[in-house]
Amino acid sequence: MISDEQLDAYRISGERIRVVRDGLESNDVKGIVLAWDESLVMVRRPNKRIVKLDRNYVFQPFTEPRKDPENL
């Protein structure tokens, strides 16, 4: 699970992130962190839509190579 400190750093910097949900890269969510609570994170996608995602997914900067969630 991603920490509050790491989410806050992403929110303050406005850095684009990638949320890896499964083994398919096409299912990744890309955007910026808006808000979070103890179980969910709100991410604004490039098309301005907001999605709520579970905090147990893999959150990483968009500029880094994609991590495979099955190998973590």
KOLLOVEX-828202 format. One record per residue: residue number from 1; residue in three letters; x, y, z of N, C-alpha, C in turn. Coordinates in pm, 1 decimal. Layout:
! residues N
+-----+-----+----------+----------+----------+----------+----------+----------+----------+----------+----------+
|   i |  aa |      nc1 |      nc2 |      nc3 |     cac1 |     cac2 |     cac3 |      cc1 |      cc2 |      cc3 |
+-----+-----+----------+----------+----------+----------+----------+----------+----------+----------+----------+
| NUM | Ala |        X |        Y |        Z |        X |        Y |        Z |        X |        Y |        Z |
...
+-----+-----+----------+----------+----------+----------+----------+----------+----------+----------+----------+
This chain:
! residues 72
+-----+-----+----------+----------+----------+----------+----------+----------+----------+----------+----------+
|   i |  aa |      nc1 |      nc2 |      nc3 |     cac1 |     cac2 |     cac3 |      cc1 |      cc2 |      cc3 |
+-----+-----+----------+----------+----------+----------+----------+----------+----------+----------+----------+
|   1 | Met |     84.7 |   -117.9 |      0.0 |      0.0 |      0.0 |      0.0 |     89.0 |    123.8 |      0.0 |
|   2 | Ile |     50.7 |    221.6 |    -78.2 |    128.4 |    345.0 |    -90.4 |    107.7 |    431.3 |     34.1 |
|   3 | Ser |    212.4 |    497.0 |     77.4 |    205.7 |    577.4 |    200.0 |    144.0 |    714.4 |    173.6 |
|   4 | Asp |     93.6 |    776.3 |    281.2 |     38.3 |    911.9 |    271.9 |    145.4 |   1011.3 |    228.5 |
|   5 | Glu |    267.7 |    993.0 |    276.1 |    376.1 |   1084.4 |    242.7 |    408.0 |   1080.0 |     93.2 |
|   6 | Gln |    408.2 |    959.7 |     36.8 |    437.4 |    946.1 |   -105.4 |    323.5 |   1004.9 |   -189.4 |
|   7 | Leu |    200.1 |    981.8 |   -150.0 |     86.0 |   1041.0 |   -221.2 |     90.4 |   1192.6 |   -213.0 |
|   8 | Asp |    125.4 |   1245.6 |    -96.6 |    132.9 |   1390.6 |    -80.5 |    242.8 |   1449.2 |   -169.0 |
|   9 | Ala |    354.2 |   1379.5 |   -180.8 |    462.9 |   1426.3 |   -267.8 |    417.6 |   1429.4 |   -413.5 |
|  10 | Tyr |    344.7 |   1326.9 |   -457.9 |    291.8 |   1325.3 |   -594.7 |    192.0 |   1438.9 |   -614.6 |
|  11 | Arg |    105.8 |   1463.9 |   -516.8 |      5.1 |   1568.9 |   -528.0 |     69.6 |   1706.7 |   -535.9 |
|  12 | Ile |    164.9 |   1733.3 |   -448.9 |    228.9 |   1864.9 |   -444.8 |    309.0 |   1891.3 |   -572.2 |
|  13 | Ser |    379.9 |   1790.7 |   -621.3 |    462.7 |   1810.0 |   -740.5 |    379.6 |   1814.2 |   -868.4 |
|  14 | Gly |    261.1 |   1754.5 |   -866.7 |    178.7 |   1748.8 |   -987.3 |    233.0 |   1652.6 |  -1091.1 |
|  15 | Glu |    321.1 |   1563.0 |  -1046.4 |    384.7 |   1466.3 |  -1136.1 |    283.0 |   1364.6 |  -1187.8 |
|  16 | Arg |    293.1 |   1332.8 |  -1317.0 |    207.1 |   1228.1 |  -1373.5 |    250.0 |   1093.6 |  -1317.6 |
|  17 | Ile |    152.7 |   1012.9 |  -1281.9 |    181.2 |    880.2 |  -1227.9 |    116.5 |    774.3 |  -1315.4 |
|  18 | Arg |    159.9 |    652.2 |  -1292.3 |    100.3 |    534.9 |  -1356.5 |     51.9 |    443.9 |  -1243.8 |
|  19 | Val |    -71.8 |    397.4 |  -1255.5 |   -126.3 |    302.6 |  -1159.3 |   -139.7 |    169.0 |  -1231.1 |
|  20 | Val |    -59.5 |     71.7 |  -1188.6 |    -58.0 |    -60.3 |  -1251.1 |   -158.9 |   -147.5 |  -1177.5 |
|  21 | Arg |   -263.8 |   -188.1 |  -1249.7 |   -370.7 |   -265.0 |  -1185.4 |   -359.9 |   -414.7 |  -1210.6 |
|  22 | Asp |   -302.0 |   -454.0 |  -1324.0 |   -287.2 |   -596.2 |  -1355.4 |   -174.7 |   -612.2 |  -1456.1 |
|  23 | Gly |   -163.7 |   -727.4 |  -1518.9 |    -55.1 |   -755.7 |  -1610.7 |    -63.1 |   -685.6 |  -1744.5 |
|  24 | Leu |   -179.8 |   -631.0 |  -1780.7 |   -196.3 |   -564.3 |  -1910.1 |   -165.4 |   -415.8 |  -1900.1 |
|  25 | Glu |    -72.8 |   -370.1 |  -1982.4 |    -36.1 |   -229.2 |  -1979.3 |   -152.1 |   -140.3 |  -2023.1 |
|  26 | Ser |   -240.4 |   -191.3 |  -2107.2 |   -354.3 |   -111.8 |  -2154.2 |   -454.2 |    -81.3 |  -2042.0 |
|  27 | Asn |   -447.5 |   -152.7 |  -1931.1 |   -536.8 |   -129.3 |  -1817.5 |   -478.8 |    -32.8 |  -1714.5 |
|  28 | Asp |   -358.8 |     18.0 |  -1739.8 |   -297.5 |    114.1 |  -1648.0 |   -374.6 |    245.4 |  -1650.5 |
|  29 | Val |   -377.1 |    313.6 |  -1537.7 |   -437.4 |    446.7 |  -1528.9 |   -323.6 |    546.8 |  -1516.6 |
|  30 | Lys |   -326.6 |    648.4 |  -1602.9 |   -223.7 |    752.0 |  -1600.1 |   -290.2 |    883.0 |  -1564.2 |
|  31 | Gly |   -227.0 |    961.3 |  -1478.1 |   -285.2 |   1088.7 |  -1438.2 |   -210.5 |   1150.1 |  -1322.2 |
|  32 | Ile |   -279.9 |   1243.0 |  -1252.4 |   -220.2 |   1309.3 |  -1136.6 |   -305.4 |   1283.5 |  -1012.9 |
|  33 | Val |   -241.2 |   1276.7 |   -898.2 |   -309.4 |   1250.0 |   -771.7 |   -382.6 |   1376.3 |   -725.7 |
|  34 | Leu |   -510.2 |   1360.0 |   -689.8 |   -589.6 |   1471.7 |   -638.5 |   -611.0 |   1462.2 |   -488.3 |
|  35 | Ala |   -657.4 |   1346.3 |   -442.7 |   -691.1 |   1328.3 |   -301.2 |   -689.6 |   1179.2 |   -268.9 |
|  36 | Trp |   -697.0 |   1147.8 |   -139.6 |   -698.5 |   1008.5 |    -95.5 |   -756.3 |    999.6 |     43.8 |
|  37 | Asp |   -796.9 |    877.5 |     80.3 |   -834.8 |    846.8 |    217.3 |   -767.6 |    714.9 |    253.9 |
|  38 | Glu |   -816.4 |    646.9 |    356.6 |   -747.3 |    526.8 |    402.3 |   -755.4 |    409.9 |    305.0 |
|  39 | Ser |   -849.4 |    410.6 |    207.9 |   -861.3 |    297.3 |    116.6 |   -860.3 |    334.0 |    -31.2 |
|  40 | Leu |   -885.5 |    459.8 |    -67.6 |   -896.7 |    499.7 |   -207.9 |   -807.7 |    619.0 |   -241.2 |
|  41 | Val |   -772.0 |    628.3 |   -369.6 |   -696.6 |    742.9 |   -421.8 |   -772.9 |    796.1 |   -542.5 |
|  42 | Met |   -791.6 |    928.3 |   -548.9 |   -856.4 |    990.2 |   -663.9 |   -748.0 |   1040.4 |   -758.9 |
|  43 | Val |   -759.0 |    999.4 |   -885.8 |   -660.9 |   1036.1 |   -987.9 |   -735.2 |   1103.0 |  -1103.4 |
|  44 | Arg |   -683.4 |   1218.8 |  -1147.5 |   -740.4 |   1287.1 |  -1264.7 |   -664.1 |   1241.3 |  -1388.0 |
|  45 | Arg |   -739.2 |   1181.9 |  -1481.5 |   -681.1 |   1135.6 |  -1606.4 |   -663.5 |   1251.7 |  -1702.9 |
|  46 | Pro |   -585.8 |   1233.5 |  -1811.0 |   -563.6 |   1341.8 |  -1907.2 |   -692.5 |   1395.4 |  -1971.0 |
|  47 | Asn |   -797.5 |   1311.3 |  -1980.6 |   -923.2 |   1357.3 |  -2039.6 |  -1012.0 |   1428.5 |  -1937.0 |
|  48 | Lys |   -956.1 |   1465.2 |  -1822.1 |  -1020.7 |   1540.1 |  -1713.6 |  -1118.0 |   1457.2 |  -1629.9 |
|  49 | Arg |  -1132.1 |   1329.5 |  -1659.2 |  -1217.3 |   1243.3 |  -1576.4 |  -1141.7 |   1201.6 |  -1451.1 |
|  50 | Ile |  -1217.2 |   1181.5 |  -1345.9 |  -1157.8 |   1142.6 |  -1217.9 |  -1197.2 |    998.4 |  -1188.4 |
|  51 | Val |  -1099.0 |    918.6 |  -1149.3 |  -1124.5 |    779.5 |  -1113.0 |  -1078.5 |    756.9 |   -969.7 |
|  52 | Lys |  -1149.9 |    668.4 |   -900.9 |  -1113.3 |    628.9 |   -765.0 |  -1050.9 |    490.6 |   -773.0 |
|  53 | Leu |   -930.5 |    478.1 |   -716.5 |   -855.5 |    353.1 |   -724.3 |   -814.9 |    306.8 |   -585.8 |
|  54 | Asp |   -807.0 |    176.1 |   -570.1 |   -764.6 |    115.5 |   -444.2 |   -617.9 |    148.7 |   -417.4 |
|  55 | Arg |   -584.5 |    173.9 |   -293.7 |   -446.0 |    207.6 |   -257.0 |   -351.4 |     89.0 |   -265.8 |
|  56 | Asn |   -404.0 |    -31.8 |   -281.9 |   -318.5 |   -150.2 |   -289.4 |   -258.4 |   -171.8 |   -427.9 |
|  57 | Tyr |   -299.1 |    -94.2 |   -527.7 |   -237.6 |   -103.8 |   -659.9 |    -95.6 |    -47.9 |   -655.2 |
|  58 | Val |    -19.5 |    -71.0 |   -762.8 |    117.2 |    -20.8 |   -772.5 |    113.0 |    120.8 |   -829.5 |
|  59 | Phe |    160.9 |    219.4 |   -752.7 |    168.7 |    358.6 |   -795.4 |    315.1 |    389.2 |   -823.7 |
|  60 | Gln |    343.3 |    446.7 |   -940.9 |    480.0 |    480.0 |   -976.5 |    480.3 |    601.4 |  -1068.6 |
|  61 | Pro |    591.5 |    675.2 |  -1072.5 |    600.5 |    787.7 |  -1165.7 |    587.1 |    737.8 |  -1309.5 |
|  62 | Phe |    521.8 |    816.6 |  -1393.7 |    499.1 |    777.8 |  -1532.9 |    630.2 |    764.3 |  -1609.4 |
|  63 | Thr |    731.8 |    839.8 |  -1569.0 |    859.3 |    839.6 |  -1640.6 |    942.0 |    713.2 |  -1615.5 |
|  64 | Glu |    911.2 |    637.1 |  -1511.0 |    985.2 |    514.1 |  -1482.3 |    932.2 |    399.8 |  -1566.8 |
|  65 | Pro |   1018.2 |    299.0 |  -1595.4 |    969.2 |    181.1 |  -1666.8 |    859.4 |    111.5 |  -1585.7 |
|  66 | Arg |    763.4 |     55.0 |  -1655.8 |    648.5 |     -9.5 |  -1591.2 |    692.8 |   -131.8 |  -1510.7 |
|  67 | Lys |    643.5 |   -140.7 |  -1387.0 |    671.1 |   -256.4 |  -1301.1 |    559.0 |   -357.9 |  -1319.9 |
|  68 | Asp |    596.0 |   -484.3 |  -1325.0 |    497.2 |   -590.1 |  -1338.5 |    444.4 |   -625.2 |  -1199.4 |
|  69 | Pro |    313.5 |   -610.5 |  -1174.1 |    261.3 |   -634.7 |  -1039.1 |    272.2 |   -779.6 |   -993.9 |
|  70 | Glu |    284.3 |   -872.7 |  -1086.5 |    292.2 |  -1013.0 |  -1049.9 |    431.6 |  -1050.7 |   -997.4 |
|  71 | Asn |    531.5 |   -966.7 |  -1026.3 |    668.3 |   -994.4 |   -981.3 |    706.3 |   -920.3 |   -854.7 |
|  72 | Leu |    612.4 |   -847.5 |   -795.8 |    643.3 |   -769.6 |   -675.2 |    627.8 |   -852.1 |   -551.0 |
+-----+-----+----------+----------+----------+----------+----------+----------+----------+----------+----------+
